[in-house]
Amino acid sequence: MKKEQTLQELLEEKGVTQKSLCDILHLSESQVSLLVSGKRRMSFDTGMKIAKKLRVSPTTVFLSLNFAKRKVNP
């Protein structure tokens, strides 16, 4: 993960679509969109599932969300 990378950028880097996250997380497209943009809080379990799918550490996933939130609420 690059410094200050959003979850969306991480998904693109790993070739994972939001739609595939919907299937893994059993969430709607709108719910996943809110997670990816940092507008919705992510549970620990959800973060762990995303980390497993992307083959990255959970810390990487949660840091990317913190960066997305800073972009939304400067």
Stockholm file with secondary structure:
# STOCKHOLM 1.0

chainA/1-74         MKKEQTLQELLEEKGVTQKSLCDILHLSESQVSLLVSGKRRMSFDTGMKIAKKLRVSPTTVFLSLNFAKRKVNP
#=GR chainA/1-74 SS CCTTCCHHHHHHHHTCCHHHHHHHHTCCHHHHHHHHHTSSCCCHHHHHHHHHHHTSCHHHHHHHHHHHHHHHCC
#=GC SS_cons        CCTTCCHHHHHHHHTCCHHHHHHHHTCCHHHHHHHHHTSSCCCHHHHHHHHHHHTSCHHHHHHHHHHHHHHHCC
//
